[in-house]
Amino acid sequence: MWEQNIRQVVPYVPGEQPKDENKIKLNTNEFPYPPSPKVLQALQDVSLDSLRLYPDPAVVDLRQALADAYQVELEQVFVGVGSDDVIANAFLTFFHSEKPILFPDITYSFYDVWADLFRIPYKTKALDENFHMRKEDYYEENGGIIFPNPNAPTGIGEGLGFIEDILQHNPNSVVIVDEAYVDFGGSSALPLLEKYENLLVVQTFSKSRALAGMRIGYAFGNKKLIGYLNAVKFSFNSYTMNRTSIAAGVACVQDNRYFEEMVQKVITTRERTKKALQELGFSFPDSTSNFIFATHKSVPAEELFEALKQAHIYVRYFKKPRIDNYLRITIGTDAEMDTLLAFLETYLKGR
Ligand SMILES: *Cc1c(COP(=O)(O)O)cnc(C)c1O
């Protein structure tokens, strides 16, 4: 029986990428506006002939651009094919203990998949009744800690004091903070890098930088920590980042003005959407991300999810304990949110 000897896993299921032409896509937290025009220019500047050649395995151009933008040193930056690739490499590198790693029960649903894939023991810690993490849950012995801040799918961000408290209690394990949504108003753990050698801060171009399609993620840590991560990456696949992604990434990071302006635009739309949803009878934890995790006072989330889908409006619904009456709604353009809100208003009235 050859099947006894293979690695059998239950894969992560990403949000739907519907083919539907006139859809409104608010289900996978992509950015609603295109990336900086400088990205297009950079892509056009990649010569056809250069594609014959392998890219730079150390990805120095992109790492240096990130180091400059975030005022850290080149050796403190790691890059990968989306933050999923960065985090998978981090699991493989840093979570190598018999003791379980810890993460929240309601969180990014890829963590348990990687843990299973790499045979890493894990324990989940229940969020409190307001969907906040309890710092005391992370004081017990463990083989590592990971959580998103802001958390997904709740949108709730914890402050720097909270993260520092967890670091202070865990000098013997690596603490990974997944900051996929931090640019929309969260507190980044970056200022703690100098003080804690066991901290890895992971970010991505997929949400706030409008480049989910290019697959670029990155992480910051101290040089020793990043050195261990690179050793594993170079033992697995040297050429992960292709030439076009590197060029696009550099141009994107260098256009900070466009980045800040567009992120602010999404934040403004989010705040307006919060008010409108409240008026329609929804409630939600206060989001500092580019999505809202909303529940309605009388109409079940699953019903709304299906009705929205019929109307070609795609949001995310998780049929899981504790969160099966919530919808995760990505902040789209103002026009998209208006269509969503108008549909909900009509639907709720007509019901
Ligand atoms: C979207 C997301 C990621 C992965 O994004 P990439 O596209 O792989 O960079 C990682 N963590 C969280 C919490 C996310 O929501």
Ligand as a Chemical Component Dictionary entry (heavy atoms), coordinates in Angstrom:
data_LIG
# 
_chem_comp.id                   LIG 
_chem_comp.type                 NON-POLYMER 
_chem_comp.pdbx_formal_charge   0 
_chem_comp.three_letter_code    LIG 
# 
loop_
_chem_comp_atom.comp_id 
_chem_comp_atom.atom_id 
_chem_comp_atom.alt_atom_id 
_chem_comp_atom.type_symbol 
_chem_comp_atom.charge 
_chem_comp_atom.model_Cartn_x 
_chem_comp_atom.model_Cartn_y 
_chem_comp_atom.model_Cartn_z 
_chem_comp_atom.pdbx_ordinal 
LIG C1 C1 C 0 -3.711 37.603 3.158  1  
LIG C2 C2 C 0 -2.990 37.115 4.360  2  
LIG C3 C3 C 0 -1.718 36.524 4.282  3  
LIG C4 C4 C 0 -1.062 36.089 3.004  4  
LIG O1 O1 O 0 -0.940 36.968 2.037  5  
LIG P1 P1 P 0 0.022  36.760 0.804  6  
LIG O2 O2 O 0 -0.819 37.115 -0.353 7  
LIG O3 O3 O 0 0.538  35.360 0.743  8  
LIG O4 O4 O 0 1.112  37.745 1.075  9  
LIG C5 C5 C 0 -1.078 36.181 5.445  10 
LIG N1 N1 N 0 -1.643 36.368 6.635  11 
LIG C6 C6 C 0 -2.857 36.908 6.757  12 
LIG C7 C7 C 0 -3.436 37.085 8.101  13 
LIG C8 C8 C 0 -3.565 37.287 5.625  14 
LIG O5 O5 O 0 -4.790 37.764 5.744  15 
# 
loop_
_chem_comp_bond.comp_id 
_chem_comp_bond.atom_id_1 
_chem_comp_bond.atom_id_2 
_chem_comp_bond.value_order 
_chem_comp_bond.pdbx_ordinal 
LIG C1 C2 SING 1  
LIG C2 C3 SING 2  
LIG C2 C8 DOUB 3  
LIG C3 C4 SING 4  
LIG C3 C5 DOUB 5  
LIG C4 O1 SING 6  
LIG O1 P1 SING 7  
LIG P1 O2 DOUB 8  
LIG P1 O3 SING 9  
LIG P1 O4 SING 10 
LIG C5 N1 SING 11 
LIG N1 C6 DOUB 12 
LIG C6 C7 SING 13 
LIG C6 C8 SING 14 
LIG C8 O5 SING 15 
# 
